[in-house]
Amino acid sequence: MNLKEVGYRIKLCRKEKNFTQERLAEEINVSPHYIYEIERGSKTMSIYTLDKISKALNISTDYILSGSEKEFPTSNDNLSLIVEKIPFKKRENVANVLSVLLPYLK
């Protein structure tokens, strides 16, 4: 992983959202100087900080780390909203039920 590239992608997305370093720092509860160091590639971040940055800027962690798939997929259909609320441990059971029901849907 190239820290300079990671920092550059964060900086680009921060600027696209019209966030200052200070605003992003405030959103994720770190110092503006820490954001500056991440963006220039001189500091690493924890997965917790990565997650907070991802959510604050509405970009995927995959994009931050590797440059792929920038935006979170957004979907407002009822099924997506229901699935979001299902605990991960139960999602396989739901998938099995749906795979049985799908052939009977018109």
N, C-alpha and C positions, 0 to 999 in steps of 0.2 A: 504494500500500500504506500502510495506516494503522498506524504503529508502536505506538500505544496499544492498538489492537484486537489486534494480534499478541501483544503482551505480556500482555494480559488473557487471551487463550486459553491461552497457556503457563501462566500463573498458575493458571487454573481446572483445567487438566489436572494440574498439579503437585500441587495440593491434593487432587484426586480420588485420586491415587496415594499420598496421605499422605507426600509428599516435602517436606522443608524446602528452602529455597533452598540451604542448605549441602549437603544430600544431593545435589540435582540438580547443583550446581557440582562436587562431588566425582566424580559419575558421568561428567561430560563434561570434566573437567579444566580448569575455569575458576574464577575467584574468586566467592564468594557475592555480592560487591558487583556484579559484572558481571551476574549473574542478576537481581539487584534492578533494575539499570538497564534491562535488556531488558524486564522485566515492567512497568515504569512507562512504557516507550515512549521513553526518552531515549537509548538506544543501539541501533545496528543490529548485526546479526550476519552473519558469513560464511556461505556455504552449508555449510561444514563444520560450523560450530556448529549451524546449523539442523538438519542431518542428525543430529548427535549428540543434540540435544534430542528430536527426533522419535523416535529409537530408544530413548532412555532412558525416555520417557513412553509409548511404544508408541502414538503417534498419527501420522497422515500429515502430511507437510509441506504438503499442500494445505489441511488443516484449519488448521494454524498460520498460513499466509499468507492464506487467504481464508475460512475458516470452513466449508468443505465437507468432507464425508466424514471424520469424526473418527477412527474406529478403522481400523487396518490390517485388511484382510480376513484372517481366519484359516481355514486349511483344512489338514487333516491327511490328505487322501486321497493315494494313491500317485502319481497323475499330477501333482498340485501339487508334491509333494516332488521328483519327477524334473525337472519344468520349472524349479524354482528353481535347479537345478544346471547347467542348460544355459546356456552363454555367450550373451549377447544377439545376437552376430553369427550364431549358428547357429539361433536360435529361428525365424527365417523358414523355414528349410529343414525344420525339424520340423513347423511349421504346415502346410507344403505336403504333407508325407507324411501327416499326420493327415487333412487334407481329402480326400485320395484314399482313405484307408482307412475313413473314417466310414460311407459308404454300405454297406459290407460287414459292419459290426458288427450283431449281432442284439440 
